[in-house]
């Protein structure tokens, strides 16, 4: 059974940093995925893409996080990371890991809460 397990969320003051991790298991490998990414869902809002990394290492970021967040992956660990610096209160939300397989199947993690206090 494919699983994406996120960790690293928490409560942080504005200006602080957090690093989110997403580890895949169950026979799926991040190195083979079309793309992996992080989405954020703020209270009362739709889930939106924060950052993604494709199998050719092309990265994409939401305008609101450019220059502050960095997505990366460690293939031997089957893990994708999201380094979040200079956090703002508007970064608050539940962060979900997403993987798009070569067969165009989408997988989601259970989410990890990030709260940034002002």
BAFI-3210 file (N, C-alpha, C; in Angstrom, 3 decimals, decimal comma, padded with zeros to 6 digits):
// residues 118
n [1|2|3|4|5|6|7|8|9|10|11|12|13|14|15|16|17|18|19|20|21|22|23|24|25|26|27|28|29|30|31|32|33|34|35|36|37|38|39|40|41|42|43|44|45|46|47|48|49|50|51|52|53|54|55|56|57|58|59|60|61|62|63|64|65|66|67|68|69|70|71|72|73|74|75|76|77|78|79|80|81|82|83|84|85|86|87|88|89|90|91|92|93|94|95|96|97|98|99|100|101|102|103|104|105|106|107|108|109|110|111|112|113|114|115|116|117|118]
n.u [000,842|000,638|002,124|002,401|004,146|004,103|006,083|007,331|005,941|004,561|004,414|005,505|007,225|006,717|009,065|010,637|011,835|011,044|011,341|009,842|009,161|008,629|008,049|008,053|006,515|005,767|006,221|006,492|008,467|010,174|012,123|011,304|008,976|006,706|006,420|006,811|005,309|004,384|001,478|-000,686|-003,266|-005,152|-007,190|-010,566|-010,015|-009,107|-007,077|-003,775|-001,024|002,242|004,959|006,848|008,654|010,025|010,695|012,932|014,206|013,286|011,989|009,170|007,473|005,029|004,174|004,090|005,892|008,362|011,865|011,879|011,115|012,305|012,310|013,328|014,830|015,689|016,771|017,827|016,767|014,169|012,598|011,088|011,714|010,716|012,020|011,404|011,748|011,930|009,256|005,801|002,738|000,679|001,481|000,430|-001,284|-002,512|-000,197|000,275|001,720|002,304|002,284|002,874|002,570|004,348|002,405|000,415|-001,063|-002,302|-001,095|-001,609|-000,428|-001,189|-001,170|000,305|000,312|001,061|001,700|002,013|002,853|002,173]
n.v [-001,191|002,118|004,818|008,137|009,917|012,654|014,977|017,302|019,643|022,362|024,849|028,108|031,218|034,246|034,871|032,768|029,360|026,232|022,762|020,610|017,142|014,442|011,162|008,420|005,211|001,686|000,640|002,645|005,085|008,052|008,881|007,901|009,164|011,274|013,831|015,462|017,174|019,956|021,029|023,538|024,098|026,553|027,740|027,659|027,944|026,898|024,067|024,678|024,762|024,842|024,251|022,362|019,551|018,191|015,110|015,661|017,418|019,966|022,782|024,357|027,155|028,714|032,137|033,518|032,311|032,274|032,546|032,173|029,576|026,259|023,432|020,056|016,837|013,575|010,903|008,261|008,130|008,229|010,508|013,710|017,135|020,228|023,180|025,856|029,177|032,379|032,619|033,538|034,784|034,278|031,951|029,934|026,861|023,620|021,400|019,424|016,560|015,557|013,193|012,431|009,785|007,895|006,624|008,425|008,509|009,939|010,587|011,255|012,646|012,606|015,079|017,883|020,135|023,553|026,363|029,765|032,269|035,710]
n.w [000,000|-000,960|000,677|001,832|004,086|006,065|007,966|010,440|010,755|012,754|015,395|014,964|015,302|013,464|010,892|011,507|010,873|009,299|008,483|006,340|005,867|003,627|003,292|001,163|000,795|000,315|-002,174|-004,039|-005,641|-005,200|-006,925|-009,340|-009,852|-011,685|-010,710|-007,567|-004,844|-002,708|-001,138|000,168|002,466|003,620|006,369|005,456|002,782|-000,572|-001,432|-002,391|-004,676|-003,426|-003,865|-006,253|-007,588|-010,426|-012,276|-013,724|-012,179|-012,377|-010,808|-009,261|-007,935|-005,841|-006,222|-003,840|-002,153|-003,268|-003,123|-000,421|000,289|-000,287|-002,279|-002,247|-002,905|-001,675|-003,048|-002,279|000,307|-000,262|000,027|000,149|000,681|002,204|002,708|004,713|005,086|006,750|007,642|007,413|008,872|007,030|005,852|007,260|007,628|006,567|005,379|002,601|001,180|-002,139|-004,781|-008,106|-010,128|-012,701|-014,056|-013,948|-011,647|-008,660|-005,426|-001,983|001,090|004,626|005,691|007,413|010,077|009,941|011,762|011,967|014,059|014,749]
ca.u [000,000|001,432|001,925|003,236|004,070|004,716|006,474|008,086|005,105|004,543|004,145|006,725|006,991|007,010|010,498|011,299|012,001|010,665|011,606|008,891|009,640|007,610|008,696|007,181|006,720|004,749|006,512|006,568|009,759|010,180|013,043|010,595|007,723|006,675|006,658|006,329|005,100|003,742|000,313|-001,118|-004,681|-005,413|-008,580|-011,585|-009,530|-008,806|-005,711|-003,022|000,357|003,289|006,207|006,920|009,901|009,754|011,717|014,152|014,649|012,684|011,212|008,160|007,048|004,015|004,817|004,130|006,961|009,631|012,943|011,795|010,961|013,092|011,936|014,433|014,526|016,790|016,269|018,095|015,874|012,795|012,026|011,069|011,767|010,355|012,648|010,614|012,431|011,250|007,830|004,840|001,442|-000,116|001,936|-000,286|-002,202|-002,127|000,670|000,102|002,652|001,628|003,151|002,248|003,371|004,501|001,112|-000,483|-001,863|-001,927|-001,110|-001,552|-000,165|-002,285|-001,071|000,960|-000,108|002,055|001,084|002,986|002,271|002,714]
ca.v [000,000|003,332|005,792|009,331|010,326|013,964|015,347|018,536|020,809|022,836|026,253|028,900|032,656|034,874|035,026|031,511|028,358|024,838|021,880|019,517|015,943|013,528|009,908|007,496|003,789|000,851|000,284|003,794|005,722|009,456|009,028|007,509|009,909|012,394|015,027|015,486|018,566|020,340|021,883|024,141|024,443|027,464|027,641|028,257|028,152|025,703|023,578|025,306|024,325|025,677|023,975|021,033|019,189|017,171|014,061|016,241|018,377|021,294|023,174|025,395|027,713|029,763|033,457|033,986|031,667|032,348|033,169|031,801|028,126|025,448|022,020|019,192|015,425|012,656|009,655|007,060|008,130|008,256|011,607|015,065|018,121|021,614|024,089|027,076|030,224|033,677|032,293|034,607|034,251|033,793|030,605|028,992|025,941|022,207|021,136|018,067|016,052|014,984|012,507|012,047|008,674|007,833|006,198|009,560|008,353|010,914|010,126|012,351|012,349|012,929|016,493|018,302|021,501|024,604|027,572|030,840|033,327|037,051]
ca.w [000,000|-001,078|001,738|001,937|005,486|006,295|009,320|010,519|011,021|014,133|015,678|014,880|015,216|012,179|010,690|011,805|009,823|009,511|007,358|006,224|005,190|003,105|002,944|000,439|001,021|-000,296|-003,556|-004,927|-005,463|-005,589|-008,052|-010,560|-009,992|-012,628|-009,906|-006,191|-004,469|-001,453|-001,250|001,426|002,594|004,727|006,838|004,608|001,415|-001,342|-001,415|-003,470|-004,835|-002,841|-004,579|-006,836|-008,244|-011,433|-012,342|-014,305|-011,165|-012,569|-009,635|-009,458|-006,656|-005,808|-006,140|-002,454|-001,383|-003,994|-002,368|001,001|000,395|-001,217|-002,338|-002,649|-002,658|-001,412|-003,632|-001,454|001,467|-000,785|000,800|-000,383|001,750|001,943|003,662|004,761|005,839|006,857|007,631|007,657|009,348|005,900|005,491|008,113|006,974|006,549|004,232|002,092|000,190|-003,307|-005,734|-009,377|-010,639|-014,151|-014,569|-013,743|-010,433|-007,633|-004,050|-001,011|002,477|005,550|006,027|008,644|010,381|010,158|012,304|012,126|014,892|014,455]
c.u [000,881|001,090|002,895|003,065|004,839|005,094|007,163|007,254|005,176|004,186|005,465|006,356|007,336|008,512|011,287|011,325|011,466|011,095|010,620|009,538|008,453|008,319|007,693|007,535|005,627|004,961|006,533|007,835|009,736|011,065|012,365|009,347|007,839|007,013|006,185|006,208|004,465|002,608|-000,039|-002,612|-004,871|-006,873|-009,544|-011,174|-009,254|-007,331|-004,965|-001,585|001,303|004,583|006,153|008,289|009,612|010,901|012,997|014,724|014,177|011,810|010,271|007,680|005,889|004,728|005,014|005,278|008,317|010,674|012,947|011,758|011,827|012,642|013,146|014,042|015,822|016,319|016,597|017,184|014,404|011,977|012,129|010,990|011,218|010,978|011,927|011,315|011,603|009,737|006,977|003,535|000,584|000,371|001,226|-001,248|-001,755|-001,356|000,583|001,181|001,854|002,652|002,331|003,126|003,486|003,229|000,018|-001,480|-001,362|-002,062|-000,930|-001,154|-001,328|-002,265|-000,356|000,663|001,096|001,304|002,178|002,314|002,957|003,347]
c.v [001,246|004,277|006,940|009,845|011,623|014,133|016,700|019,786|021,228|024,294|027,011|030,379|033,154|035,156|033,751|030,561|027,004|024,048|020,722|018,358|015,111|012,273|008,960|006,050|003,008|000,611|001,435|004,569|007,130|009,662|008,703|008,333|010,981|013,690|014,770|016,936|018,721|021,307|022,400|024,416|025,283|027,346|028,369|028,474|026,826|025,331|024,151|024,801|025,343|025,503|022,569|020,832|018,028|016,162|014,536|017,341|019,802|021,604|024,334|025,836|028,674|031,103|033,893|033,385|031,725|033,115|032,801|030,286|027,435|023,999|021,225|017,748|014,647|011,289|008,410|006,968|008,118|009,355|012,922|016,037|019,459|022,449|025,421|028,068|031,506|033,484|033,482|034,002|033,694|032,452|029,523|028,138|024,507|021,962|019,661|017,744|015,373|014,327|012,123|010,977|008,731|007,325|007,216|009,308|009,360|010,292|011,335|011,818|012,819|014,391|016,740|019,787|022,402|025,847|028,593|031,973|034,660|037,665]
c.w [000,000|000,065|001,566|003,351|005,668|007,756|009,264|010,754|012,473|014,221|015,696|014,815|013,824|012,083|010,925|010,616|010,273|008,285|007,406|005,464|004,737|002,620|002,309|000,773|000,313|-001,773|-004,532|-004,599|-006,023|-006,804|-009,380|-010,819|-011,064|-011,899|-008,484|-005,770|-003,113|-001,762|000,137|001,370|003,839|005,147|005,907|003,163|000,733|-001,201|-002,628|-003,482|-004,208|-003,628|-005,141|-007,464|-009,175|-011,496|-013,012|-013,416|-011,425|-011,372|-009,978|-008,092|-006,843|-005,629|-004,693|-001,645|-002,073|-003,186|-000,898|001,198|-000,650|-001,129|-002,824|-002,390|-002,429|-001,883|-002,797|-000,224|001,052|-000,119|000,030|000,797|001,262|003,057|003,584|005,673|005,832|006,802|008,032|008,170|008,210|005,351|006,310|007,306|007,162|005,253|003,865|001,065|-000,934|-004,222|-006,950|-010,008|-012,160|-014,810|-014,353|-012,619|-009,402|-006,257|-003,137|000,360|003,340|005,976|007,338|008,855|010,594|010,626|012,560|012,900|014,605|015,690]
res [x|x|x|x|x|x|x|x|x|x|x|x|x|x|x|x|x|x|x|x|x|x|x|x|x|x|x|x|x|x|x|x|x|x|x|x|x|x|x|x|x|x|x|x|x|x|x|x|x|x|x|x|x|x|x|x|x|x|x|x|x|x|x|x|x|x|x|x|x|x|x|x|x|x|x|x|x|x|x|x|x|x|x|x|x|x|x|x|x|x|x|x|x|x|x|x|x|x|x|x|x|x|x|x|x|x|x|x|x|x|x|x|x|x|x|x|x|x]
***
